[in-house]
Amino acid sequence: MLSVDRARRIRDLNDEINKLIREKGHWEKRIVELGGPDYAKNAPKVQDSQGFEIQGATGKGSGYR
């Protein structure tokens, strides 16, 4: 079992990563608004363990709406 400090550190790192991913999305949207390339359009698709594309995958785990 993870210690409380270690679990807290993991959550903090995850929060920081999520913040940076959100910021990246905002910048990608702004680039498109300014007439630049749409990087999200060319992003890799979510695949299962056999390499098949998962339709409607959001990248969020179960429980997200």
C-alpha positions, 0 to 999 in steps of 0.5 A: 500500500502507498504511504499517505505522502507518496499518494499525495505526491502522485496526486499532485503530479497528476494534477500538474500534468492535467493542468499542462494538458488543458493549457496545451489544448487552449494553445492549440485552439488559439493556433487554429483561431489565428489560422495555423494548423489543427494539431488536434485533428491529426492526434493519434486515435485511442486504441485497445491492446490489439491495436483496434481504434476505440470509437468515442473514446475520450481518454477519460476513465469510467465514471466521467460524463 
